[in-house]
Amino acid sequence: MPMNLYLYPPDWPAIALREKERAQWMCEQCGADCAAPSNQANRMSVHHLDHDPHNCDPDNLIALCAVCHLRMDAMHHARNSAITRAIKRAGTTIPLPLLYVAILL
């Protein structure tokens, strides 16, 4: 799922790099080495435990390989998809920031 960069703070690239370096480029879930990714599965990303891109407190962030990040987000993505399908079926649209707030509740 592509990132909505406007939801993240302007210094997100630096924050994400800090977290990856803190984890020594090792997935904090499965221990995969992501220092030199040889395929998409070994790409490292940073996950917000509370799913709020604005909350960049180090206690809310975890460095994960792509596979673990997808697993960690599976229920969140399923819920977002269900909301999006319901909105489309209803034939209505709502602004993305408002949708984002509704999802967090």
OpenMM code with the backbone's topology and positions (N, CA, C; nanometers):
from openmm import Vec3, app, unit

residues = "MET PRO MET ASN LEU TYR LEU TYR PRO PRO ASP TRP PRO ALA ILE ALA LEU ARG GLU LYS GLU ARG ALA GLN TRP MET CYS GLU GLN CYS GLY ALA ASP CYS ALA ALA PRO SER ASN GLN ALA ASN ARG MET SER VAL HIS HIS LEU ASP HIS ASP PRO HIS ASN CYS ASP PRO ASP ASN LEU ILE ALA LEU CYS ALA VAL CYS HIS LEU ARG MET ASP ALA MET HIS HIS ALA ARG ASN SER ALA ILE THR ARG ALA ILE LYS ARG ALA GLY THR THR ILE PRO LEU PRO LEU LEU TYR VAL ALA ILE LEU LEU".split()
positions = [
    Vec3(0.0845, -0.1167, 0.0000),
    Vec3(0.0000, 0.0000, 0.0000),
    Vec3(0.0893, 0.1234, 0.0000),
    Vec3(0.0675, 0.2157, -0.0934),
    Vec3(0.1514, 0.3352, -0.0987),
    Vec3(0.1281, 0.4244, 0.0229),
    Vec3(0.2326, 0.4932, 0.0616),
    Vec3(0.2233, 0.5855, 0.1743),
    Vec3(0.1570, 0.7150, 0.1298),
    Vec3(0.0757, 0.7723, 0.2174),
    Vec3(0.0229, 0.9068, 0.1966),
    Vec3(0.1197, 1.0012, 0.2662),
    Vec3(0.2199, 1.0473, 0.1934),
    Vec3(0.3281, 1.1230, 0.2541),
    Vec3(0.2810, 1.2488, 0.3254),
    Vec3(0.1696, 1.3068, 0.2831),
    Vec3(0.1238, 1.4297, 0.3483),
    Vec3(0.0753, 1.4028, 0.4912),
    Vec3(0.0557, 1.2773, 0.5284),
    Vec3(0.0153, 1.2437, 0.6654),
    Vec3(0.1352, 1.2357, 0.7600),
    Vec3(0.2557, 1.2328, 0.7046),
    Vec3(0.3769, 1.2164, 0.7840),
    Vec3(0.4436, 1.3516, 0.8078),
    Vec3(0.5229, 1.3635, 0.9149),
    Vec3(0.5946, 1.4891, 0.9383),
    Vec3(0.7001, 1.5114, 0.8296),
    Vec3(0.7362, 1.6365, 0.8063),
    Vec3(0.8345, 1.6661, 0.7001),
    Vec3(0.9679, 1.5950, 0.7191),
    Vec3(1.0061, 1.5673, 0.8433),
    Vec3(1.1349, 1.5026, 0.8677),
    Vec3(1.1225, 1.3506, 0.8778),
    Vec3(1.0144, 1.2932, 0.8221),
    Vec3(0.9948, 1.1487, 0.8287),
    Vec3(1.1133, 1.0687, 0.7744),
    Vec3(1.1735, 1.1057, 0.6598),
    Vec3(1.2876, 1.0259, 0.6116),
    Vec3(1.4007, 1.0161, 0.7154),
    Vec3(1.4286, 1.1248, 0.7856),
    Vec3(1.5334, 1.1232, 0.8880),
    Vec3(1.4911, 1.0382, 1.0083),
    Vec3(1.3642, 1.0479, 1.0463),
    Vec3(1.3132, 0.9683, 1.1582),
    Vec3(1.3213, 0.8198, 1.1245),
    Vec3(1.2767, 0.7835, 1.0049),
    Vec3(1.2787, 0.6429, 0.9632),
    Vec3(1.4220, 0.5908, 0.9579),
    Vec3(1.5133, 0.6702, 0.9038),
    Vec3(1.6530, 0.6280, 0.8977),
    Vec3(1.7091, 0.6082, 1.0390),
    Vec3(1.6762, 0.6972, 1.1305),
    Vec3(1.7222, 0.6843, 1.2693),
    Vec3(1.6758, 0.5513, 1.3298),
    Vec3(1.5501, 0.5160, 1.3056),
    Vec3(1.4957, 0.3916, 1.3614),
    Vec3(1.5604, 0.2682, 1.2979),
    Vec3(1.5850, 0.2735, 1.1678),
    Vec3(1.6505, 0.1612, 1.0993),
    Vec3(1.7929, 0.1434, 1.1501),
    Vec3(1.8619, 0.2541, 1.1695),
    Vec3(1.9984, 0.2459, 1.2215),
    Vec3(1.9987, 0.1982, 1.3664),
    Vec3(1.9022, 0.2435, 1.4464),
    Vec3(1.8915, 0.1993, 1.5850),
    Vec3(1.8752, 0.0471, 1.5913),
    Vec3(1.7956, -0.0072, 1.4975),
    Vec3(1.7720, -0.1522, 1.4919),
    Vec3(1.8859, -0.2262, 1.4211),
    Vec3(1.9880, -0.1507, 1.3793),
    Vec3(2.1029, -0.2070, 1.3071),
    Vec3(2.0590, -0.2809, 1.1808),
    Vec3(1.9571, -0.2294, 1.1165),
    Vec3(1.9054, -0.2830, 0.9913),
    Vec3(1.8627, -0.4290, 1.0029),
    Vec3(1.8187, -0.4665, 1.1247),
    Vec3(1.7659, -0.6011, 1.1486),
    Vec3(1.6188, -0.5869, 1.1847),
    Vec3(1.5343, -0.6714, 1.1263),
    Vec3(1.3912, -0.6688, 1.1574),
    Vec3(1.3730, -0.6977, 1.3058),
    Vec3(1.2989, -0.6100, 1.3727),
    Vec3(1.2783, -0.6268, 1.5171),
    Vec3(1.1734, -0.7332, 1.5492),
    Vec3(1.1110, -0.7891, 1.4472),
    Vec3(1.0126, -0.8951, 1.4682),
    Vec3(1.0750, -1.0333, 1.4437),
    Vec3(1.1361, -1.0514, 1.3262),
    Vec3(1.1866, -1.1847, 1.2898),
    Vec3(1.3387, -1.1931, 1.2862),
    Vec3(1.4074, -1.0790, 1.2942),
    Vec3(1.5533, -1.0792, 1.2937),
    Vec3(1.6175, -1.0807, 1.1564),
    Vec3(1.5374, -1.0668, 1.0499),
    Vec3(1.5937, -1.0675, 0.9145),
    Vec3(1.6926, -0.9526, 0.8968),
    Vec3(1.8020, -0.9802, 0.8257),
    Vec3(1.9025, -0.8787, 0.7953),
    Vec3(1.8546, -0.7979, 0.6746),
    Vec3(1.8326, -0.6707, 0.6943),
    Vec3(1.7813, -0.5841, 0.5877),
    Vec3(1.8848, -0.4813, 0.5443),
    Vec3(2.0114, -0.5016, 0.5839),
    Vec3(2.1165, -0.4041, 0.5534),
    Vec3(2.1397, -0.3902, 0.4041),
    Vec3(2.1383, -0.4997, 0.3330),
    Vec3(2.1594, -0.4979, 0.1884),
    Vec3(2.0489, -0.5823, 0.1258),
    Vec3(1.9301, -0.5219, 0.1107),
    Vec3(1.8177, -0.6023, 0.0624),
    Vec3(1.8454, -0.6636, -0.0744),
    Vec3(1.8277, -0.7949, -0.0813),
    Vec3(1.8470, -0.8650, -0.2079),
    Vec3(1.7147, -0.8848, -0.2796),
    Vec3(1.6051, -0.8654, -0.2092),
    Vec3(1.4727, -0.8752, -0.2709),
    Vec3(1.3748, -0.7913, -0.1895),
    Vec3(1.2526, -0.7815, -0.2357),
    Vec3(1.1518, -0.6985, -0.1688),
    Vec3(1.1244, -0.7452, -0.0262),
    Vec3(1.1337, -0.8739, 0.0014),
    Vec3(1.1031, -0.9256, 0.1344),
    Vec3(1.1996, -0.8711, 0.2392),
    Vec3(1.3218, -0.8369, 0.1970),
    Vec3(1.4210, -0.7871, 0.2919),
    Vec3(1.4260, -0.6354, 0.3000),
    Vec3(1.3335, -0.5670, 0.2362),
    Vec3(1.3293, -0.4215, 0.2484),
    Vec3(1.2856, -0.3853, 0.3889),
    Vec3(1.3448, -0.2839, 0.4443),
    Vec3(1.3105, -0.2424, 0.5797),
    Vec3(1.2195, -0.1210, 0.5750),
    Vec3(1.1226, -0.1205, 0.6650),
    Vec3(1.0356, -0.0046, 0.6808),
    Vec3(1.0145, 0.0175, 0.8294),
    Vec3(0.9530, 0.1286, 0.8624),
    Vec3(0.9278, 0.1625, 1.0023),
    Vec3(0.7779, 0.1658, 1.0234),
    Vec3(0.7338, 0.0936, 1.1239),
    Vec3(0.5911, 0.0768, 1.1539),
    Vec3(0.5532, 0.1605, 1.2758),
    Vec3(0.4389, 0.2291, 1.2654),
    Vec3(0.3813, 0.3019, 1.3796),
    Vec3(0.2895, 0.2048, 1.4536),
    Vec3(0.3225, 0.1734, 1.5766),
    Vec3(0.2443, 0.0766, 1.6528),
    Vec3(0.0986, 0.1201, 1.6683),
    Vec3(0.0748, 0.2510, 1.6778),
    Vec3(-0.0629, 0.3002, 1.6927),
    Vec3(-0.1253, 0.3435, 1.5593),
    Vec3(-0.0552, 0.3203, 1.4491),
    Vec3(-0.1013, 0.3527, 1.3130),
    Vec3(-0.1214, 0.5026, 1.2906),
    Vec3(-0.0628, 0.5860, 1.3733),
    Vec3(-0.0743, 0.7319, 1.3589),
    Vec3(0.0580, 0.7863, 1.3065),
    Vec3(0.0635, 0.8258, 1.1783),
    Vec3(0.1885, 0.8744, 1.1200),
    Vec3(0.2434, 1.0004, 1.1873),
    Vec3(0.1595, 1.0719, 1.2609),
    Vec3(0.2068, 1.1918, 1.3307),
    Vec3(0.2795, 1.1577, 1.4606),
    Vec3(0.2538, 1.0401, 1.5157),
    Vec3(0.3142, 1.0012, 1.6427),
    Vec3(0.4470, 0.9315, 1.6156),
    Vec3(0.5524, 1.0083, 1.6133),
    Vec3(0.6851, 0.9546, 1.5823),
    Vec3(0.7710, 0.9394, 1.7063),
    Vec3(0.7068, 0.9225, 1.8207),
    Vec3(0.7792, 0.8930, 1.9431),
    Vec3(0.8519, 0.7601, 1.9241),
    Vec3(0.9793, 0.7518, 1.9614),
    Vec3(1.0536, 0.6263, 1.9416),
    Vec3(0.9854, 0.5036, 2.0024),
    Vec3(0.9093, 0.5224, 2.1100),
    Vec3(0.8381, 0.4094, 2.1708),
    Vec3(0.7218, 0.3605, 2.0846),
    Vec3(0.6824, 0.4407, 1.9843),
    Vec3(0.5714, 0.4052, 1.8962),
    Vec3(0.6196, 0.3485, 1.7630),
    Vec3(0.7510, 0.3403, 1.7433),
    Vec3(0.8071, 0.2985, 1.6147),
    Vec3(0.8831, 0.1678, 1.6294),
    Vec3(0.8746, 0.0855, 1.5242),
    Vec3(0.9483, -0.0409, 1.5210),
    Vec3(0.9955, -0.0643, 1.3773),
    Vec3(1.1212, -0.1045, 1.3633),
    Vec3(1.1795, -0.1317, 1.2310),
    Vec3(1.1473, -0.2755, 1.1923),
    Vec3(1.0859, -0.2920, 1.0762),
    Vec3(1.0415, -0.4244, 1.0316),
    Vec3(1.0810, -0.4509, 0.8875),
    Vec3(1.1009, -0.5791, 0.8545),
    Vec3(1.1161, -0.6180, 0.7147),
    Vec3(0.9774, -0.6064, 0.6493),
    Vec3(0.9727, -0.6100, 0.5181),
    Vec3(0.8460, -0.5927, 0.4468),
    Vec3(0.7433, -0.6989, 0.4846),
    Vec3(0.7873, -0.8230, 0.4994),
    Vec3(0.6949, -0.9323, 0.5316),
    Vec3(0.6318, -0.9096, 0.6693),
    Vec3(0.7140, -0.8795, 0.7688),
    Vec3(0.6605, -0.8568, 0.9040),
    Vec3(0.5733, -0.7323, 0.9094),
    Vec3(0.6092, -0.6279, 0.8317),
    Vec3(0.5268, -0.5073, 0.8295),
    Vec3(0.3882, -0.5384, 0.7731),
    Vec3(0.3826, -0.6167, 0.6674),
    Vec3(0.2525, -0.6551, 0.6114),
    Vec3(0.1717, -0.7372, 0.7109),
    Vec3(0.2368, -0.8288, 0.7786),
    Vec3(0.1671, -0.9092, 0.8804),
    Vec3(0.1149, -0.8210, 0.9936),
    Vec3(0.1985, -0.7281, 1.0388),
    Vec3(0.1625, -0.6410, 1.1497),
    Vec3(0.0429, -0.5522, 1.1131),
    Vec3(0.0352, -0.5133, 0.9866),
    Vec3(-0.0706, -0.4222, 0.9408),
    Vec3(-0.1931, -0.4936, 0.8842),
    Vec3(-0.1941, -0.6242, 0.8790),
    Vec3(-0.3003, -0.6969, 0.8087),
    Vec3(-0.4404, -0.6590, 0.8565),
    Vec3(-0.4632, -0.6596, 0.9863),
    Vec3(-0.5966, -0.6271, 1.0382),
    Vec3(-0.6324, -0.4811, 1.0113),
    Vec3(-0.5345, -0.3927, 1.0243),
    Vec3(-0.5562, -0.2500, 0.9976),
    Vec3(-0.5964, -0.2288, 0.8518),
    Vec3(-0.5251, -0.2935, 0.7594),
    Vec3(-0.5571, -0.2803, 0.6168),
    Vec3(-0.6942, -0.3406, 0.5853),
    Vec3(-0.7268, -0.4526, 0.6472),
    Vec3(-0.8576, -0.5148, 0.6245),
    Vec3(-0.9699, -0.4214, 0.6693),
    Vec3(-0.9523, -0.3569, 0.7850),
    Vec3(-1.0540, -0.2639, 0.8337),
    Vec3(-1.0670, -0.1428, 0.7421),
    Vec3(-0.9539, -0.0884, 0.6979),
    Vec3(-0.9575, 0.0256, 0.6051),
    Vec3(-1.0268, -0.0125, 0.4751),
    Vec3(-0.9979, -0.1316, 0.4244),
    Vec3(-1.0608, -0.1771, 0.3001),
    Vec3(-1.2114, -0.1906, 0.3168),
    Vec3(-1.2550, -0.2433, 0.4296),
    Vec3(-1.3987, -0.2578, 0.4546),
    Vec3(-1.4667, -0.1214, 0.4591),
    Vec3(-1.4025, -0.0246, 0.5215),
    Vec3(-1.4590, 0.1105, 0.5269),
    Vec3(-1.4671, 0.1704, 0.3872),
    Vec3(-1.3598, 0.1556, 0.3103),
    Vec3(-1.3581, 0.2089, 0.1737),
    Vec3(-1.4667, 0.1446, 0.0875),
    Vec3(-1.4821, 0.0122, 0.0980),
    Vec3(-1.5874, -0.0562, 0.0205),
    Vec3(-1.7260, -0.0073, 0.0616),
    Vec3(-1.7495, 0.0119, 0.1898),
    Vec3(-1.8798, 0.0596, 0.2375),
    Vec3(-1.9093, 0.1989, 0.1842),
    Vec3(-1.8091, 0.2843, 0.1825),
    Vec3(-1.8268, 0.4206, 0.1305),
    Vec3(-1.8587, 0.4161, -0.0185),
    Vec3(-1.7873, 0.3329, -0.0924),
    Vec3(-1.8117, 0.3213, -0.2371),
    Vec3(-1.9509, 0.2659, -0.2645),
    Vec3(-1.9928, 0.1651, -0.1866),
    Vec3(-2.1273, 0.1092, -0.2050),
    Vec3(-2.2343, 0.2144, -0.1769),
    Vec3(-2.2092, 0.3013, -0.0805),
    Vec3(-2.3057, 0.4049, -0.0446),
    Vec3(-2.3065, 0.5180, -0.1470),
    Vec3(-2.2050, 0.5203, -0.2330),
    Vec3(-2.1998, 0.6228, -0.3363),
    Vec3(-2.1614, 0.7589, -0.2828),
    Vec3(-2.0992, 0.7619, -0.1681),
    Vec3(-2.0582, 0.8893, -0.1091),
    Vec3(-1.9069, 0.8985, -0.1071),
    Vec3(-1.8604, 1.0181, -0.0892),
    Vec3(-1.7172, 1.0401, -0.0717),
    Vec3(-1.6987, 1.1306, 0.0487),
    Vec3(-1.5899, 1.1093, 0.1182),
    Vec3(-1.5547, 1.1979, 0.2276),
    Vec3(-1.4079, 1.2318, 0.2136),
    Vec3(-1.3669, 1.3492, 0.2602),
    Vec3(-1.2253, 1.3877, 0.2476),
    Vec3(-1.1356, 1.2883, 0.3202),
    Vec3(-1.0197, 1.2616, 0.2640),
    Vec3(-0.9275, 1.1635, 0.3202),
    Vec3(-0.8910, 1.1921, 0.4658),
    Vec3(-0.8568, 1.3173, 0.5032),
    Vec3(-0.8227, 1.3379, 0.6446),
    Vec3(-0.9377, 1.2996, 0.7381),
    Vec3(-1.0613, 1.3264, 0.6994),
    Vec3(-1.1751, 1.2891, 0.7821),
    Vec3(-1.1878, 1.1369, 0.7869),
    Vec3(-1.1672, 1.0704, 0.6735),
    Vec3(-1.1689, 0.9242, 0.6700),
    Vec3(-1.0604, 0.8694, 0.7617),
    Vec3(-0.9424, 0.9312, 0.7580),
    Vec3(-0.8324, 0.8866, 0.8411),
    Vec3(-0.8682, 0.8962, 0.9898),
    Vec3(-0.9299, 1.0056, 1.0285),
    Vec3(-0.9707, 1.0235, 1.1679),
    Vec3(-1.0742, 0.9182, 1.2061),
    Vec3(-1.1683, 0.8906, 1.1174),
    Vec3(-1.2718, 0.7903, 1.1452),
    Vec3(-1.2100, 0.6528, 1.1647),
    Vec3(-1.1065, 0.6205, 1.0899),
    Vec3(-1.0419, 0.4910, 1.0992),
    Vec3(-0.9702, 0.4770, 1.2335),
    Vec3(-0.9124, 0.5866, 1.2824),
    Vec3(-0.8408, 0.5801, 1.4080),
    Vec3(-0.9313, 0.5608, 1.5276),
    Vec3(-1.0580, 0.5973, 1.5132),
    Vec3(-1.1503, 0.5863, 1.6271),
    Vec3(-1.1945, 0.4469, 1.6531),
] * unit.nanometer
topology = app.Topology()
chain = topology.addChain("A")
for resn in residues:
    res = topology.addResidue(resn, chain)
    for name in ("N", "CA", "C"):
        topology.addAtom(name, app.Element.getBySymbol(name[0]), res)
